[in-house]
Amino acid sequence: MRTQELQLLYIFDAIMTERSITRAAERLAMTQPAVSNAVSRMRQIWNDPLFVRKGRNIEPTSYALSLWDQVSEPMYTLTNAVSATQFDPASSKRTFRIAVTDVITEMIWRQLIQMLEQEAPGVDLHAVPYTMERTHQDLREAHVDLAIGMLSHHDHSLRSTWLLESGYALAMRDDHPLAGRPITLEEFTSARHLLVSMSGDAHGFVDSYLDQKGLGRRIAATVNHFSIVPQLLRESDLIAAVPQLITQDCGFLDGLWLGELPFPVDPTSLYLIWHNRHDRDPGIVWLRGHLETLMQARGQEIMAQAPCG
């Protein structure tokens, strides 16, 4: 392959990863006109439009998607082999994208920012919304570098490290008609429920259990983050099944009553997840180490807190 074509593939890979000419230029430390000129040469050499404008974003053509499917892995391997010893936290200007929920940002983001300011002041950290289905695809397509969350299934392209697990509790306002005593399954299914759904689907782990029993419940409201849950519960008749990990916060518990669900629920495990192309990326390896240490330490710290009184 000629040097010019290899350089174009390198730029093409950056555009496909970023889905933006501007961000690709920043990633490559090139000017935007230089990247645009490279795209023009790609179109001429490969005889395809490659990218079409869609609002402020660009969409790859089917040819571009097919080409990237063939070259993304070898391009990453080549780039990583050349730069494997070049990541220095103290001087790096790299940006990392991590898919997380608001629970995770509450747990570790302050500590991560403090760590970066001390060890890697030039590194930027971007939190990306987490949904299990979409995030796994984002990892495969290199839209995010890492994710912290649940694993619905394993495949050969994703790697993971177990971080911690959390059970569930039943939450409602402390003067709710169902508060203060064990709740029956019939009372549970008859109540108005609040569900935290990152994807917007009104179906969670509770509904999967009820489906097996031929039962259902009324999802009266959904939200896509946990931080608003306490206030909604305090101001309504809604009840919610919430991770025990977030119920250790006295601010969360203020004005709420916590009880047990009327059926057994297996704890949910949280994992640190990445694509196998990042196995030996020194920057990702460095960040993975910090994330694993912080998550496990914070998890132990939170669960060991004394009950609020």
Number of C-alpha atoms within 10 A of each C-alpha: 5 6 8 11 13 12 12 17 19 18 23 24 21 22 23 23 19 20 17 17 23 16 16 22 20 15 17 14 9 14 13 16 12 12 22 15 11 18 20 13 15 19 14 11 11 11 10 13 16 21 21 11 9 9 7 6 11 17 16 18 14 13 15 19 14 11 15 19 12 11 15 21 14 12 16 16 17 13 13 17 12 10 12 14 11 11 16 14 19 14 12 15 15 15 14 16 16 23 25 20 20 15 15 15 13 12 17 16 17 10 16 17 16 12 13 17 14 11 14 18 16 15 17 15 15 12 18 16 18 21 21 19 12 12 23 25 14 20 22 16 17 20 19 23 21 27 27 25 21 16 18 8 7 9 6 7 12 18 16 17 13 16 19 19 17 17 14 21 19 19 27 30 24 17 13 17 10 19 18 13 11 11 16 13 13 11 10 19 16 12 17 16 20 24 25 22 16 18 15 12 11 17 15 13 12 15 16 13 15 16 12 9 9 8 13 16 17 14 18 13 13 17 17 19 15 17 15 12 22 20 14 17 22 21 11 12 17 21 26 23 22 20 19 18 19 22 21 18 15 14 12 15 21 15 16 19 21 20 17 15 19 15 11 9 14 10 13 16 14 18 20 21 24 25 22 16 20 19 12 13 19 18 19 17 13 13 17 17 10 14 20 18 13 18 20 15 14 16 18 13 11 17 16 10 11 9 11 11 6
